[in-house]
């Protein structure tokens, strides 16, 4: 990733928040690396080394600043300056690919050798995959130390470390002191927030109300609940089950997630999924530059600055919802999804279910729908066959719907299933696989928005690459239809 030292130093001197998370400044005279917004005195230019990510600073032997807390930066957008392979590898690492496996396994899943993958990471990010994964765990652990009252042993496992000893060693290497010395204050209290609270930073602007409205129209009864100010849903992650509630804190450019769960929970993976649901890794400036050249989209961007692409907690759930939404209204698809959850889903354990209403059901797993009688719920035969075929394909592993799955290969396999056409496959890629360039060119709402045929829309959308999914979201939300 190429960084212009002159631009970086100018941003550092002005403490320009727009550059927060885009680069880090390693100071040779102190051995510390900082965010561009660090309140400390600006170092001399000759002492500064500008690096694209925190892991590159760690790799170069610098320690995180305790004043500006690099772990609290909004995050370096995964696609900036990277190849498609590195972007996908970053998503895999974010989903825990190196927590229990090695770089060789990661490289194999990407169809290349470990040596070539390391070379790509050093070329694009300035750090190896192992350093990226290690920095991710260390930074998340530091946030839990600062922002929660969890015991250190729980923080170690919540951050993805395999043992307390490895956690202590990693924190000592990163901060030159034991973890207990990093906890200076009690965890902050937040009005209206209960349970364990996670702080999820984003890069402004963030259209919270638009995202909330989009999710509200598609909220599955019993599984999700959207109020004027919050989003709640049930979840299962590994052996843990529970529910979470997310609220916005716009003055701090972050979302607050309150987590209620039973069983051991690797919080770093849950946080990654939450960031995917609300698309917190997006860089709105980069997206606006890419789409703003189109006159129609330029006007839509002014009306909806900071457009986001809402994701999903579970790819299979989203895919079932997409099939149910074929050729019917959003409201009708939402109603049918609620019936499926009520008929075949599981109830949350009583000790973690919301006390006063809210999400009490877990959406059914693929295995539960392989032989399910969906016609009794009013779902027509063609869609029943499509859902059952999808369930069998996901349960058997033939189709993977995680954000780290290969989009092109997944779309190809989806199209082989009965009842799944290009619109459904592209929509699943948009929201379940987090593919920013997926685009359902046959969508009726998109065609009406621009008064074009599907073929004409596909041609025009070529100019929107690699942000076609965001273009679709802009047009849908402008017309409050589709998707």
ZAVEX-948397 format. One record per residue (C-alpha): residue number from 1; x, y, z. Coordinates in nm, 2 decimals, decimal comma, always signed. Example, Ala and Ser with C-alpha at 12.3 -4.5 7.8 and 13.67 -1.06 7.14 Angstrom:
// residues 2
[rec 1 [+1,23 -0,45 +0,78]]
[rec 2 [+1,37 -0,11 +0,71]]
***
This chain:
// residues 483
[rec 1 [+0,00 +0,00 +0,00]]
[rec 2 [+0,16 +0,33 -0,11]]
[rec 3 [+0,15 +0,61 +0,14]]
[rec 4 [+0,26 +0,97 +0,05]]
[rec 5 [+0,48 +1,08 +0,35]]
[rec 6 [+0,41 +1,45 +0,28]]
[rec 7 [+0,03 +1,40 +0,29]]
[rec 8 [+0,06 +1,18 +0,59]]
[rec 9 [+0,27 +1,42 +0,79]]
[rec 10 [+0,03 +1,71 +0,70]]
[rec 11 [-0,26 +1,50 +0,83]]
[rec 12 [-0,06 +1,42 +1,14]]
[rec 13 [+0,01 +1,78 +1,22]]
[rec 14 [-0,35 +1,88 +1,17]]
[rec 15 [-0,48 +1,57 +1,36]]
[rec 16 [-0,72 +1,53 +1,07]]
[rec 17 [-0,98 +1,27 +1,18]]
[rec 18 [-1,05 +1,17 +0,82]]
[rec 19 [-0,72 +0,99 +0,81]]
[rec 20 [-0,78 +0,80 +1,14]]
[rec 21 [-0,72 +0,43 +1,07]]
[rec 22 [-0,59 +0,49 +0,72]]
[rec 23 [-0,23 +0,49 +0,83]]
[rec 24 [-0,03 +0,48 +1,16]]
[rec 25 [+0,28 +0,69 +1,25]]
[rec 26 [+0,57 +0,49 +1,40]]
[rec 27 [+0,81 +0,73 +1,58]]
[rec 28 [+1,17 +0,62 +1,57]]
[rec 29 [+1,28 +0,83 +1,87]]
[rec 30 [+1,03 +0,67 +2,11]]
[rec 31 [+0,96 +0,33 +1,96]]
[rec 32 [+0,59 +0,39 +1,97]]
[rec 33 [+0,33 +0,40 +1,69]]
[rec 34 [+0,02 +0,63 +1,70]]
[rec 35 [-0,30 +0,72 +1,52]]
[rec 36 [-0,31 +1,05 +1,32]]
[rec 37 [-0,54 +1,20 +1,59]]
[rec 38 [-0,30 +1,13 +1,88]]
[rec 39 [-0,30 +1,43 +2,12]]
[rec 40 [+0,07 +1,39 +2,19]]
[rec 41 [+0,32 +1,65 +2,06]]
[rec 42 [+0,38 +1,61 +1,69]]
[rec 43 [+0,71 +1,43 +1,63]]
[rec 44 [+0,98 +1,57 +1,40]]
[rec 45 [+0,93 +1,47 +1,04]]
[rec 46 [+1,26 +1,28 +1,02]]
[rec 47 [+1,15 +1,06 +1,31]]
[rec 48 [+0,83 +0,95 +1,14]]
[rec 49 [+0,77 +0,63 +0,96]]
[rec 50 [+0,42 +0,59 +0,80]]
[rec 51 [+0,27 +0,25 +0,78]]
[rec 52 [-0,06 +0,12 +0,64]]
[rec 53 [-0,18 -0,09 +0,93]]
[rec 54 [-0,11 -0,15 +1,30]]
[rec 55 [+0,03 -0,50 +1,22]]
[rec 56 [+0,30 -0,34 +1,00]]
[rec 57 [+0,40 -0,12 +1,29]]
[rec 58 [+0,41 -0,43 +1,52]]
[rec 59 [+0,62 -0,62 +1,26]]
[rec 60 [+0,87 -0,33 +1,25]]
[rec 61 [+0,91 -0,35 +1,63]]
[rec 62 [+0,71 -0,05 +1,75]]
[rec 63 [+0,47 -0,05 +2,05]]
[rec 64 [+0,11 +0,09 +2,05]]
[rec 65 [+0,07 +0,43 +2,20]]
[rec 66 [-0,13 +0,42 +2,53]]
[rec 67 [-0,27 +0,77 +2,48]]
[rec 68 [-0,44 +0,75 +2,14]]
[rec 69 [-0,50 +0,37 +2,16]]
[rec 70 [-0,44 +0,25 +1,81]]
[rec 71 [-0,67 -0,05 +1,88]]
[rec 72 [-0,96 +0,20 +1,90]]
[rec 73 [-0,92 +0,33 +1,54]]
[rec 74 [-1,21 +0,27 +1,31]]
[rec 75 [-1,01 +0,01 +1,11]]
[rec 76 [-0,82 +0,01 +0,79]]
[rec 77 [-1,06 -0,07 +0,51]]
[rec 78 [-0,96 -0,42 +0,39]]
[rec 79 [-0,99 -0,34 +0,02]]
[rec 80 [-0,77 -0,03 +0,01]]
[rec 81 [-0,45 -0,09 -0,18]]
[rec 82 [-0,49 -0,47 -0,16]]
[rec 83 [-0,55 -0,74 -0,41]]
[rec 84 [-0,87 -0,94 -0,42]]
[rec 85 [-0,67 -1,24 -0,27]]
[rec 86 [-0,54 -1,03 +0,02]]
[rec 87 [-0,89 -0,88 +0,09]]
[rec 88 [-1,04 -1,23 +0,11]]
[rec 89 [-0,75 -1,35 +0,33]]
[rec 90 [-0,81 -1,06 +0,56]]
[rec 91 [-1,18 -1,16 +0,59]]
[rec 92 [-1,07 -1,52 +0,67]]
[rec 93 [-0,83 -1,40 +0,94]]
[rec 94 [-1,10 -1,18 +1,08]]
[rec 95 [-1,32 -1,48 +1,10]]
[rec 96 [-1,06 -1,67 +1,30]]
[rec 97 [-0,89 -1,87 +1,03]]
[rec 98 [-0,55 -1,85 +1,20]]
[rec 99 [-0,68 -1,90 +1,56]]
[rec 100 [-0,65 -2,28 +1,53]]
[rec 101 [-0,48 -2,34 +1,20]]
[rec 102 [-0,16 -2,22 +1,02]]
[rec 103 [-0,07 -2,01 +0,72]]
[rec 104 [-0,04 -2,32 +0,51]]
[rec 105 [-0,41 -2,40 +0,57]]
[rec 106 [-0,51 -2,04 +0,50]]
[rec 107 [-0,31 -2,04 +0,17]]
[rec 108 [-0,46 -2,37 +0,06]]
[rec 109 [-0,81 -2,24 +0,11]]
[rec 110 [-0,71 -1,95 -0,12]]
[rec 111 [-0,56 -2,18 -0,38]]
[rec 112 [-0,20 -2,08 -0,35]]
[rec 113 [+0,12 -2,16 -0,16]]
[rec 114 [+0,20 -2,02 +0,19]]
[rec 115 [+0,52 -1,85 +0,06]]
[rec 116 [+0,33 -1,66 -0,21]]
[rec 117 [+0,06 -1,55 +0,04]]
[rec 118 [+0,32 -1,41 +0,27]]
[rec 119 [+0,48 -1,22 -0,02]]
[rec 120 [+0,14 -1,07 -0,11]]
[rec 121 [+0,08 -0,96 +0,25]]
[rec 122 [+0,42 -0,80 +0,28]]
[rec 123 [+0,37 -0,62 -0,05]]
[rec 124 [+0,03 -0,49 +0,02]]
[rec 125 [+0,02 -0,45 +0,40]]
[rec 126 [+0,37 -0,46 +0,52]]
[rec 127 [+0,31 -0,75 +0,76]]
[rec 128 [+0,27 -1,12 +0,74]]
[rec 129 [-0,06 -1,31 +0,79]]
[rec 130 [+0,06 -1,43 +1,13]]
[rec 131 [+0,14 -1,07 +1,25]]
[rec 132 [-0,20 -0,95 +1,12]]
[rec 133 [-0,38 -1,22 +1,32]]
[rec 134 [-0,17 -1,17 +1,63]]
[rec 135 [-0,22 -0,79 +1,62]]
[rec 136 [-0,60 -0,84 +1,57]]
[rec 137 [-0,61 -1,05 +1,89]]
[rec 138 [-0,39 -0,82 +2,09]]
[rec 139 [-0,58 -0,51 +1,99]]
[rec 140 [-0,92 -0,67 +2,07]]
[rec 141 [-0,79 -0,78 +2,41]]
[rec 142 [-0,66 -0,43 +2,49]]
[rec 143 [-1,01 -0,29 +2,41]]
[rec 144 [-1,17 -0,55 +2,65]]
[rec 145 [-0,92 -0,45 +2,92]]
[rec 146 [-1,01 -0,08 +2,87]]
[rec 147 [-1,38 -0,11 +2,81]]
[rec 148 [-1,50 -0,41 +3,03]]
[rec 149 [-1,45 -0,55 +3,38]]
[rec 150 [-1,39 -0,90 +3,25]]
[rec 151 [-1,12 -1,10 +3,44]]
[rec 152 [-0,79 -1,13 +3,25]]
[rec 153 [-0,84 -1,51 +3,20]]
[rec 154 [-1,18 -1,45 +3,03]]
[rec 155 [-1,03 -1,17 +2,81]]
[rec 156 [-0,76 -1,41 +2,69]]
[rec 157 [-1,01 -1,66 +2,56]]
[rec 158 [-1,26 -1,40 +2,44]]
[rec 159 [-0,99 -1,25 +2,23]]
[rec 160 [-0,91 -1,58 +2,06]]
[rec 161 [-0,59 -1,68 +2,25]]
[rec 162 [-0,55 -2,06 +2,31]]
[rec 163 [-0,41 -2,01 +2,66]]
[rec 164 [-0,36 -1,75 +2,93]]
[rec 165 [+0,02 -1,79 +2,90]]
[rec 166 [+0,01 -1,70 +2,52]]
[rec 167 [-0,21 -1,41 +2,61]]
[rec 168 [+0,03 -1,28 +2,87]]
[rec 169 [+0,33 -1,33 +2,64]]
[rec 170 [+0,16 -1,15 +2,35]]
[rec 171 [+0,05 -0,85 +2,56]]
[rec 172 [+0,40 -0,82 +2,71]]
[rec 173 [+0,56 -0,82 +2,37]]
[rec 174 [+0,32 -0,56 +2,23]]
[rec 175 [+0,30 -0,32 +2,53]]
[rec 176 [+0,62 -0,40 +2,73]]
[rec 177 [+0,42 -0,46 +3,04]]
[rec 178 [+0,18 -0,73 +3,18]]
[rec 179 [-0,19 -0,71 +3,10]]
[rec 180 [-0,29 -0,62 +3,46]]
[rec 181 [-0,08 -0,30 +3,44]]
[rec 182 [-0,28 -0,19 +3,14]]
[rec 183 [-0,61 -0,17 +3,33]]
[rec 184 [-0,60 +0,18 +3,48]]
[rec 185 [-0,96 +0,26 +3,52]]
[rec 186 [-1,29 +0,09 +3,59]]
[rec 187 [-1,50 +0,00 +3,28]]
[rec 188 [-1,72 +0,29 +3,17]]
[rec 189 [-2,10 +0,27 +3,24]]
[rec 190 [-2,34 +0,34 +2,95]]
[rec 191 [-2,70 +0,45 +3,00]]
[rec 192 [-2,95 +0,20 +2,88]]
[rec 193 [-2,68 -0,07 +2,81]]
[rec 194 [-2,69 -0,40 +3,00]]
[rec 195 [-2,48 -0,71 +2,98]]
[rec 196 [-2,13 -0,71 +2,83]]
[rec 197 [-2,08 -0,40 +2,62]]
[rec 198 [-1,87 -0,39 +2,30]]
[rec 199 [-1,77 -0,06 +2,14]]
[rec 200 [-1,77 -0,08 +1,76]]
[rec 201 [-1,61 +0,21 +1,59]]
[rec 202 [-1,69 +0,33 +1,23]]
[rec 203 [-1,57 +0,58 +0,98]]
[rec 204 [-1,83 +0,87 +0,95]]
[rec 205 [-2,07 +0,96 +0,82]]
[rec 206 [-2,29 +0,67 +0,91]]
[rec 207 [-2,66 +0,66 +0,81]]
[rec 208 [-2,79 +0,49 +1,13]]
[rec 209 [-3,15 +0,56 +1,07]]
[rec 210 [-3,14 +0,44 +0,71]]
[rec 211 [-2,97 +0,11 +0,81]]
[rec 212 [-3,21 +0,06 +1,10]]
[rec 213 [-3,51 +0,12 +0,86]]
[rec 214 [-3,37 -0,13 +0,61]]
[rec 215 [-3,33 -0,39 +0,87]]
[rec 216 [-3,67 -0,31 +1,03]]
[rec 217 [-3,85 -0,39 +0,71]]
[rec 218 [-3,68 -0,73 +0,69]]
[rec 219 [-3,68 -0,83 +1,06]]
[rec 220 [-3,79 -1,19 +1,11]]
[rec 221 [-4,05 -1,21 +1,39]]
[rec 222 [-3,92 -1,39 +1,70]]
[rec 223 [-3,55 -1,37 +1,57]]
[rec 224 [-3,50 -1,00 +1,52]]
[rec 225 [-3,66 -0,69 +1,67]]
[rec 226 [-3,60 -0,33 +1,56]]
[rec 227 [-3,71 -0,03 +1,76]]
[rec 228 [-3,68 +0,34 +1,69]]
[rec 229 [-3,33 +0,34 +1,84]]
[rec 230 [-3,20 -0,02 +1,84]]
[rec 231 [-3,16 -0,35 +1,67]]
[rec 232 [-3,19 -0,68 +1,86]]
[rec 233 [-3,15 -1,04 +1,75]]
[rec 234 [-3,09 -1,39 +1,88]]
[rec 235 [-2,77 -1,57 +1,79]]
[rec 236 [-2,58 -1,89 +1,82]]
[rec 237 [-2,20 -1,90 +1,79]]
[rec 238 [-2,02 -2,22 +1,86]]
[rec 239 [-2,16 -2,36 +2,19]]
[rec 240 [-2,30 -2,03 +2,30]]
[rec 241 [-2,65 -1,88 +2,25]]
[rec 242 [-2,80 -1,55 +2,34]]
[rec 243 [-2,91 -1,22 +2,21]]
[rec 244 [-2,76 -0,88 +2,15]]
[rec 245 [-2,88 -0,52 +2,12]]
[rec 246 [-2,71 -0,25 +1,92]]
[rec 247 [-2,75 +0,12 +1,96]]
[rec 248 [-2,57 +0,42 +1,80]]
[rec 249 [-2,35 +0,67 +1,97]]
[rec 250 [-2,31 +0,92 +1,68]]
[rec 251 [-2,11 +1,18 +1,89]]
[rec 252 [-1,84 +0,91 +1,93]]
[rec 253 [-1,87 +0,75 +1,59]]
[rec 254 [-1,94 +0,41 +1,73]]
[rec 255 [-2,21 +0,16 +1,79]]
[rec 256 [-2,26 +0,00 +2,13]]
[rec 257 [-2,35 -0,37 +2,14]]
[rec 258 [-2,49 -0,52 +2,46]]
[rec 259 [-2,43 -0,90 +2,47]]
[rec 260 [-2,63 -1,15 +2,67]]
[rec 261 [-2,52 -1,51 +2,63]]
[rec 262 [-2,49 -1,85 +2,79]]
[rec 263 [-2,18 -2,06 +2,75]]
[rec 264 [-1,82 -1,96 +2,66]]
[rec 265 [-1,81 -1,71 +2,38]]
[rec 266 [-1,51 -1,60 +2,16]]
[rec 267 [-1,61 -1,24 +2,16]]
[rec 268 [-1,37 -1,14 +1,88]]
[rec 269 [-1,57 -1,35 +1,64]]
[rec 270 [-1,90 -1,21 +1,75]]
[rec 271 [-1,76 -0,85 +1,72]]
[rec 272 [-1,65 -0,94 +1,36]]
[rec 273 [-2,00 -1,05 +1,27]]
[rec 274 [-2,16 -0,74 +1,42]]
[rec 275 [-1,92 -0,53 +1,22]]
[rec 276 [-2,03 -0,72 +0,91]]
[rec 277 [-2,41 -0,67 +0,98]]
[rec 278 [-2,36 -0,30 +1,01]]
[rec 279 [-2,09 -0,27 +0,74]]
[rec 280 [-1,85 -0,09 +0,98]]
[rec 281 [-1,54 -0,15 +0,78]]
[rec 282 [-1,66 +0,05 +0,48]]
[rec 283 [-1,48 +0,37 +0,38]]
[rec 284 [-1,76 +0,61 +0,28]]
[rec 285 [-1,52 +0,86 +0,11]]
[rec 286 [-1,37 +0,59 -0,11]]
[rec 287 [-1,72 +0,46 -0,21]]
[rec 288 [-1,84 +0,82 -0,28]]
[rec 289 [-1,54 +0,89 -0,50]]
[rec 290 [-1,61 +0,57 -0,70]]
[rec 291 [-1,99 +0,63 -0,74]]
[rec 292 [-2,00 +1,01 -0,74]]
[rec 293 [-1,90 +1,03 -1,11]]
[rec 294 [-2,25 +0,91 -1,20]]
[rec 295 [-2,50 +1,20 -1,19]]
[rec 296 [-2,79 +1,00 -1,06]]
[rec 297 [-2,58 +0,83 -0,79]]
[rec 298 [-2,42 +1,16 -0,70]]
[rec 299 [-2,76 +1,30 -0,60]]
[rec 300 [-2,84 +0,98 -0,41]]
[rec 301 [-2,51 +1,01 -0,22]]
[rec 302 [-2,60 +1,36 -0,12]]
[rec 303 [-2,94 +1,24 +0,02]]
[rec 304 [-2,78 +0,94 +0,19]]
[rec 305 [-2,41 +1,02 +0,28]]
[rec 306 [-2,21 +0,73 +0,41]]
[rec 307 [-2,42 +0,46 +0,24]]
[rec 308 [-2,37 +0,12 +0,40]]
[rec 309 [-2,45 -0,23 +0,28]]
[rec 310 [-2,62 -0,41 +0,56]]
[rec 311 [-2,50 -0,77 +0,61]]
[rec 312 [-2,65 -1,06 +0,80]]
[rec 313 [-2,57 -1,26 +1,11]]
[rec 314 [-2,62 -1,59 +0,92]]
[rec 315 [-2,57 -1,65 +0,55]]
[rec 316 [-2,81 -1,95 +0,53]]
[rec 317 [-3,09 -1,74 +0,70]]
[rec 318 [-3,03 -1,46 +0,45]]
[rec 319 [-3,04 -1,71 +0,16]]
[rec 320 [-3,37 -1,86 +0,28]]
[rec 321 [-3,51 -1,51 +0,31]]
[rec 322 [-3,39 -1,42 -0,05]]
[rec 323 [-3,58 -1,73 -0,19]]
[rec 324 [-3,89 -1,63 +0,00]]
[rec 325 [-3,86 -1,28 -0,14]]
[rec 326 [-3,88 -1,39 -0,51]]
[rec 327 [-4,15 -1,21 -0,69]]
[rec 328 [-4,33 -1,10 -0,37]]
[rec 329 [-4,32 -0,79 -0,16]]
[rec 330 [-4,07 -0,73 +0,12]]
[rec 331 [-4,35 -0,75 +0,38]]
[rec 332 [-4,48 -1,08 +0,24]]
[rec 333 [-4,13 -1,23 +0,25]]
[rec 334 [-4,08 -1,11 +0,61]]
[rec 335 [-4,40 -1,27 +0,72]]
[rec 336 [-4,31 -1,61 +0,56]]
[rec 337 [-3,96 -1,60 +0,72]]
[rec 338 [-4,13 -1,55 +1,06]]
[rec 339 [-4,34 -1,85 +1,00]]
[rec 340 [-4,04 -2,06 +0,92]]
[rec 341 [-3,86 -1,95 +1,23]]
[rec 342 [-4,16 -2,02 +1,45]]
[rec 343 [-4,23 -2,36 +1,30]]
[rec 344 [-3,87 -2,50 +1,28]]
[rec 345 [-3,65 -2,28 +1,49]]
[rec 346 [-3,53 -2,34 +1,85]]
[rec 347 [-3,61 -2,13 +2,15]]
[rec 348 [-3,34 -1,94 +2,33]]
[rec 349 [-3,23 -2,08 +2,67]]
[rec 350 [-3,46 -1,93 +2,94]]
[rec 351 [-3,16 -1,79 +3,13]]
[rec 352 [-3,06 -1,56 +2,84]]
[rec 353 [-3,39 -1,49 +2,67]]
[rec 354 [-3,51 -1,12 +2,69]]
[rec 355 [-3,71 -1,06 +3,00]]
[rec 356 [-3,98 -0,85 +2,83]]
[rec 357 [-4,04 -0,96 +2,47]]
[rec 358 [-3,79 -0,94 +2,19]]
[rec 359 [-3,60 -1,21 +2,01]]
[rec 360 [-3,67 -1,55 +2,17]]
[rec 361 [-3,61 -1,78 +1,87]]
[rec 362 [-3,30 -1,91 +1,69]]
[rec 363 [-3,35 -1,93 +1,31]]
[rec 364 [-3,35 -2,30 +1,20]]
[rec 365 [-3,02 -2,45 +1,09]]
[rec 366 [-2,99 -2,60 +0,74]]
[rec 367 [-3,03 -2,95 +0,88]]
[rec 368 [-3,37 -2,86 +1,02]]
[rec 369 [-3,51 -2,76 +0,67]]
[rec 370 [-3,37 -3,04 +0,45]]
[rec 371 [-3,69 -3,24 +0,49]]
[rec 372 [-3,92 -2,97 +0,63]]
[rec 373 [-4,28 -2,95 +0,52]]
[rec 374 [-4,29 -2,58 +0,42]]
[rec 375 [-4,62 -2,60 +0,22]]
[rec 376 [-4,81 -2,62 +0,54]]
[rec 377 [-4,68 -2,26 +0,61]]
[rec 378 [-4,82 -2,13 +0,28]]
[rec 379 [-4,49 -2,16 +0,09]]
[rec 380 [-4,55 -2,27 -0,27]]
[rec 381 [-4,39 -2,58 -0,41]]
[rec 382 [-4,12 -2,42 -0,62]]
[rec 383 [-3,99 -2,22 -0,33]]
[rec 384 [-4,02 -2,52 -0,09]]
[rec 385 [-3,80 -2,72 -0,33]]
[rec 386 [-3,55 -2,44 -0,36]]
[rec 387 [-3,52 -2,40 +0,02]]
[rec 388 [-3,48 -2,77 +0,08]]
[rec 389 [-3,22 -2,80 -0,20]]
[rec 390 [-3,03 -2,50 -0,05]]
[rec 391 [-3,05 -2,65 +0,30]]
[rec 392 [-2,91 -2,98 +0,18]]
[rec 393 [-2,63 -2,81 -0,01]]
[rec 394 [-2,53 -2,60 +0,29]]
[rec 395 [-2,56 -2,88 +0,54]]
[rec 396 [-2,34 -3,10 +0,32]]
[rec 397 [-2,08 -2,83 +0,27]]
[rec 398 [-2,13 -2,81 -0,11]]
[rec 399 [-2,23 -2,44 -0,07]]
[rec 400 [-2,06 -2,21 +0,18]]
[rec 401 [-2,24 -1,89 +0,27]]
[rec 402 [-1,99 -1,74 +0,51]]
[rec 403 [-1,84 -1,39 +0,44]]
[rec 404 [-1,50 -1,55 +0,36]]
[rec 405 [-1,64 -1,78 +0,09]]
[rec 406 [-1,53 -1,72 -0,27]]
[rec 407 [-1,81 -1,51 -0,42]]
[rec 408 [-1,77 -1,62 -0,79]]
[rec 409 [-1,75 -1,99 -0,69]]
[rec 410 [-2,05 -1,96 -0,45]]
[rec 411 [-2,27 -1,78 -0,71]]
[rec 412 [-2,19 -2,06 -0,96]]
[rec 413 [-2,29 -2,33 -0,71]]
[rec 414 [-2,60 -2,14 -0,61]]
[rec 415 [-2,71 -2,11 -0,98]]
[rec 416 [-2,69 -2,49 -1,00]]
[rec 417 [-2,96 -2,53 -0,74]]
[rec 418 [-3,33 -2,55 -0,84]]
[rec 419 [-3,53 -2,22 -0,80]]
[rec 420 [-3,22 -2,00 -0,76]]
[rec 421 [-3,16 -1,75 -1,05]]
[rec 422 [-2,92 -1,46 -1,10]]
[rec 423 [-3,11 -1,21 -0,89]]
[rec 424 [-3,12 -1,44 -0,58]]
[rec 425 [-2,75 -1,55 -0,62]]
[rec 426 [-2,63 -1,19 -0,66]]
[rec 427 [-2,84 -1,07 -0,36]]
[rec 428 [-2,70 -1,34 -0,14]]
[rec 429 [-2,35 -1,24 -0,25]]
[rec 430 [-2,42 -0,88 -0,16]]
[rec 431 [-2,54 -0,93 +0,19]]
[rec 432 [-2,42 -1,28 +0,30]]
[rec 433 [-2,08 -1,29 +0,13]]
[rec 434 [-2,01 -0,91 +0,18]]
[rec 435 [-1,92 -0,88 -0,19]]
[rec 436 [-1,91 -0,51 -0,27]]
[rec 437 [-1,93 -0,56 -0,65]]
[rec 438 [-2,22 -0,80 -0,65]]
[rec 439 [-2,51 -0,66 -0,86]]
[rec 440 [-2,86 -0,80 -0,93]]
[rec 441 [-2,91 -0,64 -1,27]]
[rec 442 [-3,25 -0,80 -1,32]]
[rec 443 [-3,40 -0,64 -1,01]]
[rec 444 [-3,73 -0,46 -1,10]]
[rec 445 [-3,67 -0,18 -0,85]]
[rec 446 [-3,33 -0,10 -0,99]]
[rec 447 [-3,46 -0,10 -1,35]]
[rec 448 [-3,75 +0,13 -1,27]]
[rec 449 [-3,52 +0,36 -1,08]]
[rec 450 [-3,32 +0,43 -1,39]]
[rec 451 [-3,59 +0,34 -1,65]]
[rec 452 [-3,36 +0,08 -1,81]]
[rec 453 [-3,38 -0,28 -1,93]]
[rec 454 [-3,17 -0,54 -1,75]]
[rec 455 [-2,92 -0,55 -2,03]]
[rec 456 [-2,89 -0,17 -2,03]]
[rec 457 [-2,86 -0,16 -1,65]]
[rec 458 [-2,58 -0,41 -1,66]]
[rec 459 [-2,39 -0,20 -1,91]]
[rec 460 [-2,43 +0,12 -1,71]]
[rec 461 [-2,33 -0,05 -1,39]]
[rec 462 [-1,99 -0,14 -1,53]]
[rec 463 [-1,88 +0,22 -1,45]]
[rec 464 [-1,97 +0,16 -1,09]]
[rec 465 [-1,72 -0,12 -1,03]]
[rec 466 [-1,60 -0,22 -0,77]]
[rec 467 [-1,89 -0,07 -0,57]]
[rec 468 [-2,20 -0,19 -0,76]]
[rec 469 [-2,36 -0,34 -0,45]]
[rec 470 [-2,35 +0,00 -0,28]]
[rec 471 [-2,50 +0,16 -0,60]]
[rec 472 [-2,78 -0,09 -0,57]]
[rec 473 [-2,84 +0,00 -0,21]]
[rec 474 [-2,84 +0,37 -0,29]]
[rec 475 [-3,11 +0,32 -0,56]]
[rec 476 [-3,31 +0,08 -0,34]]
[rec 477 [-3,31 +0,32 -0,05]]
[rec 478 [-3,39 +0,62 -0,26]]
[rec 479 [-3,70 +0,44 -0,39]]
[rec 480 [-3,76 +0,26 -0,06]]
[rec 481 [-3,82 -0,07 -0,25]]
[rec 482 [-3,63 -0,38 -0,35]]
[rec 483 [-3,36 -0,58 -0,18]]
***
